[in-house]
Amino acid sequence: GASGGRASRNRTVGSFDVVRSEEEMNAVLAQLAEQEKKERNDDWCRANCAVPTPMLLEPLLSATPTFIPRNGVIPDVMADERERKKRMVWSEEEEALFTAKYLTYPKNF
């Protein structure tokens, strides 16, 4: 009976389904981390990981013309801004009306 108990204590950590203490839990976690490191080394990855194949269409894609969208391109920003300001001119009457209304109701404008 007593030798059976001793034999079970000589097993490696983690061979049981039950952990009796925090120290035993930390030992199991350390053993699992070490085992994981061994499994993830470069040799294992070279032997077991998939190697992606090179793209077969790459030469064709580089020879194909590509579309470059230029919908929103403004070649001369400063000239465009000057033109916009010219179009947004208020007359003196409009400015006076705006100022009067704004001063009357500043938060509701």
C-alpha positions as CSV (number, residue, x, y, z in Angstrom):
1,G,0.0,0.0,0.0
2,A,2.7,2.5,1.0
3,S,4.9,1.8,-1.9
4,G,2.0,2.4,-4.3
5,G,1.7,5.9,-2.9
6,R,5.4,6.5,-3.3
7,A,5.4,5.3,-6.9
8,S,2.6,7.7,-7.8
9,R,4.7,10.6,-6.4
10,N,7.6,9.8,-8.6
11,R,5.6,10.4,-11.8
12,T,6.2,13.5,-13.8
13,V,4.3,16.6,-12.9
14,G,1.1,16.8,-14.9
15,S,0.5,13.1,-15.2
16,F,-2.5,13.4,-12.8
17,D,-5.8,15.0,-13.6
18,V,-5.9,16.8,-10.3
19,V,-3.6,19.4,-8.9
20,R,-3.4,19.6,-5.1
21,S,-1.6,22.9,-4.5
22,E,-0.7,26.2,-6.2
23,E,2.9,25.0,-6.3
24,E,1.9,21.9,-8.2
25,M,-0.2,24.1,-10.6
26,N,2.8,26.3,-11.3
27,A,5.0,23.3,-11.9
28,V,2.4,21.9,-14.4
29,L,2.2,25.3,-16.2
30,A,6.0,25.5,-16.4
31,Q,6.2,22.0,-17.8
32,L,3.5,22.7,-20.4
33,A,5.3,26.0,-21.4
34,E,8.6,24.1,-21.8
35,Q,6.9,21.4,-23.9
36,E,5.2,24.1,-26.0
37,K,8.6,25.8,-26.6
38,K,10.1,22.5,-27.8
39,E,7.2,21.9,-30.2
40,R,7.4,25.4,-31.7
41,N,11.1,25.5,-32.6
42,D,12.2,26.2,-36.2
43,D,12.8,22.6,-37.2
44,W,9.3,21.6,-36.2
45,C,7.9,24.5,-38.2
46,R,10.0,23.7,-41.3
47,A,8.8,20.1,-41.1
48,N,5.1,20.7,-40.4
49,C,4.2,24.2,-41.6
50,A,2.8,24.9,-45.0
51,V,4.9,26.9,-47.4
52,P,2.9,29.3,-49.5
53,T,3.4,28.9,-53.3
54,P,4.5,32.0,-55.3
55,M,1.8,33.8,-57.1
56,L,1.5,32.5,-60.7
57,L,-0.1,35.7,-62.0
58,E,2.6,38.1,-60.7
59,P,4.3,38.5,-64.1
60,L,0.9,39.2,-65.8
61,L,-0.2,41.7,-63.1
62,S,2.9,43.8,-63.5
63,A,2.4,44.0,-67.3
64,T,-1.3,44.9,-67.0
65,P,-2.1,48.6,-67.0
66,T,-3.5,49.9,-63.8
67,F,-6.3,52.5,-63.3
68,I,-5.3,55.5,-61.2
69,P,-8.4,57.4,-60.0
70,R,-8.0,61.2,-60.3
71,N,-11.6,62.2,-59.5
72,G,-10.8,64.4,-56.5
73,V,-7.4,65.7,-57.6
74,I,-7.0,69.4,-57.5
75,P,-3.8,70.3,-59.5
76,D,-3.4,73.9,-58.1
77,V,-5.1,74.2,-54.7
78,M,-4.3,77.9,-54.2
79,A,-5.8,78.9,-57.5
80,D,-8.9,76.8,-56.7
81,E,-9.3,78.5,-53.3
82,R,-9.0,82.0,-54.9
83,E,-11.6,81.0,-57.5
84,R,-13.9,79.8,-54.7
85,K,-13.6,83.0,-52.8
86,K,-14.5,85.0,-55.9
87,R,-17.7,83.0,-56.2
88,M,-18.6,83.5,-52.5
89,V,-18.8,87.3,-52.5
90,W,-21.6,88.8,-50.4
91,S,-23.0,92.2,-51.3
92,E,-23.0,94.9,-48.6
93,E,-26.7,94.5,-48.2
94,E,-26.4,90.7,-47.5
95,E,-23.6,91.3,-45.0
96,A,-25.6,93.9,-43.1
97,L,-28.7,91.6,-43.1
98,F,-26.6,88.7,-41.8
99,T,-24.9,90.8,-39.1
100,A,-28.3,92.2,-37.9
101,K,-29.9,88.7,-37.7
102,Y,-26.9,87.2,-36.1
103,L,-26.7,89.9,-33.4
104,T,-30.5,89.5,-32.8
105,Y,-30.4,85.6,-32.5
106,P,-26.7,84.6,-32.1
107,K,-27.4,81.0,-30.7
108,N,-30.2,80.1,-33.1
109,F,-28.5,81.1,-36.3
